Structures are given as C-alpha cells and as structure tokens.
Amino acid sequence: MTKKNQGLYSYGGINYTPSRLAQLKRVLLSTPTSKLISAISDYSKAMDDLKLNQALQKVNQAGGAIPTKKLVDTFVTEIIGNESAPVFEGFLKRNVPALSSKTKLSPNDFSAENLSNAFLNVKPSKLLDNPETVTNAFEQQTLDTLVNQAGEKIKSLQKTEEKIVDTVASLGQNLTNKVESMCERALNQKALEGAIATATATHFEQFKEKAKPEQLKVIAAKVCTGMRVAPASDIFDAQFLRYPDPDNQGKTIDFSNLHCKLYGESVKTDYIFTPAHLHNALIGMLEGSNIWLGGERGTGKTMFISALAKALGRPFQRINFDEGADRDFIGGTSIKDGSCVYAEGVFLKAIRTAGSVILLDEPSFARPNALAMLHAVLEEETIDSKGIVIPETGEKIEVAKDCFFAGADNTMGHGDETGNYAQTNEMNSAFMDRFAYKIEFNYLDMARESELISNRTGCSLEIATNIVQFAHISRQKCSEGLLTQPPSLRNLVAFANGCKRGLPISIAFKNAILTAFPRDTWAELQAIFDVAVDKKLFMRKV
C-alpha cells in the first residue's frame, strides 16, 4: 500500500481513504476471528471496489465470537502504518515464521492459511502510548469478563448477607438469653408467691378483726384457689376423646383440645367413659350448665360423675334422696349447750367450695317440696342471684364459682316408664328445665364391660368376658319381657370378686346375682347361667 497524496492510500490499484479504513476497523471489531480471516483473504485478492465491498459486506454480516481489540488494532495499524510496503507483506513476515526470511512474497504466500497463522501469532501494537490506543486497551475487557466479575461480586454479597443474618440471629438469641436470665434473677417465682401470700395474710388479718363472720364466708366462697386450665388431652386417655360423627358418615368428632378447669391434681380411675357423654359433660361445665344422667341401674351414672370429678381434681359431694328426705341435706336447727343453733348440711358445705362437683342422686325419690329449694341454686351460671336463703337465719349463701351440678336417676324425669322403679316421682318441669342436657346411659358394649370388670376385680379378661356374656343374654331376655330387670354392673363385679377370692362359683352367683332379684325370676336366671357360664373355665383360670 502506498500513499498517493495526503490522506489517500493505495494497494492493488484500489484507493483507501481514512474514512474507508475507519469503516474497516469498525467492521473488524464486530467480526468473529474465523470469519475475519476468511474475509481478509478475499480482501487481499480484491482488485477493485466492487470486490472489496463484497468482502466488507461478508465481514459485516458474519456472526460469532468477537476477536480481541488488540488483534484488530494491530491489523489496522499494519494497514495505515506501513506506507511504503504492501500491507500484508510486512504483516505476514513478522507473524509467520516460514515467511520471515523471504525478501519478496509471492501471490501464493497470501493464502488463507498464512493469514490465519499470522493472526494467531500477532503481537500487541507498539502504539500503546497513544491515548486512543490506551482507551482501546481499557476496553479489552469482554462482556464475559464483566459478567463473571459481577457473578463473583453477587456471590460475595450473598455470603456477606448470610453472615449478617447469622450475626443478627446470634445477637437476638444472646439478647433473649440475657433477658430471660435477668428476669429469672429479678423475678423468683417462689419468692414472689411468698411475698404475695405474706402481704395478703397481713392485710386479711386486719380485715378479719373488723369483719363479720357472714362477710368472711362470702369471701371464702368466692376465692378460687389453685384453678388452672388444661386441654382434655392432658387429662383423659385419647380413646375417650373421639367418637364417630352421627351426622357425617366417616367423620370423627375429636374434642382433645377442649379446655377443662382443674382445681387439684388429676386422678385417673378404671372407669371407661363413653366419649359422647364425656364431651357433653365437659361442655356443660364450661357453660355453667347442669346435666341429668338417666338410665337403667348399673349403667355407670354415679361412677361417671365421680370419675369425672377425680380426673379434674375437683371436690366431689354426693347427695342421696329418698321419699323421707325433707331439708336435712341443706341443714337444720339443733340444741347445743341449751341454745337452738343452726347446723349446715352437706349440701351447703359443698356449694361454698369453688369447683365442687355435686351429684344429686336419685332425686325422683324425693318429695317435690324438698327439691323446690334447689331451684335458685340450679340457675344458670350467669344468674346473679344464684344461691339459697336459709329461712332460720335469713342468710343467703351464694354458690361458689364453677360449682357443677349433675342429677343421676333411673328415670329421665318422667317417672317410672318401665315398671322397674317403684315409688319414683315424675319430676317438676321447672326443676327438670334447670338441667340443660339430659343424657341417657346404656350398658357398655361387651368388650368394654369385660375390660372394666377385669380391671376392677383383677380376674382374667377371659373370665370377665364369660360373665358379660351371661349378662348380655339376661338383658336380651329383659327386653323381651321374660325378665323384669337384668343384672347390673355392680352385680357382675360382686360375682367376679367372690370367685376371685375363693367362693365356689354357684355360691358367688347366688349371693351376688340371684338373690338380688324376685324369687319368680330365679329359674330363668339360673337357666341362663347354666348355659352361658363355663364353670370349667372358672375353675381353671381362677
């Protein structure tokens, strides 16, 4: 390439202006190396502008990996920096060892292979002291390099973020531990309870000196000492806390999370709760509603309430009624030291105690006027006037907090509907209306009753099952009208205990079961016993 005049270069009869060279540089900067070599080969053979333009167009349309700016700068520098020699001759000699010793290159030396080797071996330009070249050198960082650097920076930031999160979490835990430690040192629970008890006792002593006995009784009735709340699952076995939903086939009612109020240590018994009955009773307790338990004798009504009270650590009081009961269960006057004094009955003592479970046992035997005084006591928990007035003294005794009342009777309040419970009365509707839930009790299923008898008496489950088989047949005969009453659970337990303690089977049966019924039923009961009871099993197992 030779310089014809200012700003004009020539090679192979083709003129190149600086603008054409600048265009060539721009094209080369965006061209893949492999395509660049091919294009340069075409360019070296070009003899006119048409072929050159075709070569440049081919370079411009090529795609792929971009060559380094140093390579392109070097190539262009060779074009514009060697005015007296063909551009590719010096370029090939310096970068292709096989051509370095030749004085003059032949046309074959300008092959694509030599051009390719020259570009692979090219060295950086000497023009790095030129400001423009320095700028180009700075731009040598490729996009991939920048992306990699950005990726590394992001990873570094992520690690820093993780360290910050861990540090904050550690600081938070340390702070929590310090606060808890400070609270423990500053607030000793036992010391606090002691201080409160001492302060309360001191002020109460001052109050007692001035207060009347009636005022003290009112205060004592309202104090709920030791009450705590716990879910049913903490108190009762899981088997008692779920049952099939009668309204949704395949669904189960689970009341494990139902809250219960405990007033002392929970005590478990061998009683087998019917889950639906237990659920209803616990709801009644929460609502402050009374419940009525009705059903055949020996179906576990009394034991249900007793076991419930023990499970909840509550005081239990059973009030028995009969036809002669008047108001003695409430209290009455007596002579003491020559004076007429009023003495409280068990009922008044029970309602003064917070959390008491009070069982009204067989109230259908009581006279209606004896029960009328209980109407005000059995009001709902929300009634302010819930209590009883003692006519002899004029004192009103309020029902302590969380007292729970349950009636247990062989009837459902409508009198004797079976003919088995003579002298029972039809209950006053106002009295019965104070029991929000009326729950009918039936005998346990055979498996559960067998388990209960075995647990309670210590006899084998096999023996208990045989006893329950006898009872089951007897109950069927009763439903058919062939027997007036079937053996109760109490009868069966007594029979099992007698055998367990060494009584002959026939004597234990007669004294525990047979003689509990009218003589005209003995033959039927004995026949059932002879068929159902395996005496050899008893002799072997007992």
Secondary structure, 3 states (H helix, E strand, C coil): CEEEECCEEEECCEEECHHHHHHHHHHHHCCCHHHHHHHHHHHHHCCCHHHHHHHHHHHHHCCCCCCCHHHHHHHHHHHHHCCCCCHHHHHHHHHCHHHCCCCCCCHHHHCHHHHHHHHHCCCCCCHHHCHHHHHHHHCCCCHHHHHHHHHHHHHHHHHHHHHHHHHHHHHHHHHHHHHHHHHHHHCCHHHHHHHHHHHHHHHHHHHHHHCCHHHHHHHHHHCCCCCEEEEHHHCCCHHHCEEECCCCCCCEEECCCCEEEECCCCCCCCCCCCHHHHHHHHHHHHHCCEEEEEECCCCCHHHHHHHHHHHCCCCEEEEECCCCCCCCCCEEEEEECCEEEEEECHHHHHHCCCCCEEEEECHHHCCHHHHHCCCCCCCCCCCCCCEEECCCCCCEEECCCCCEEEEEECCCCECCCCCCCCCCCECCHHHHCCEEEEEEECCCCHHHHHHHHHHHHCCCHHHHHHHHHHHHHHHHHHHCCCCCCCCCHHHHHHHHHHHHCCCCHHHHHHHHCHHHCCHHHHHHHHHHHHHHCCHHHHHHHC
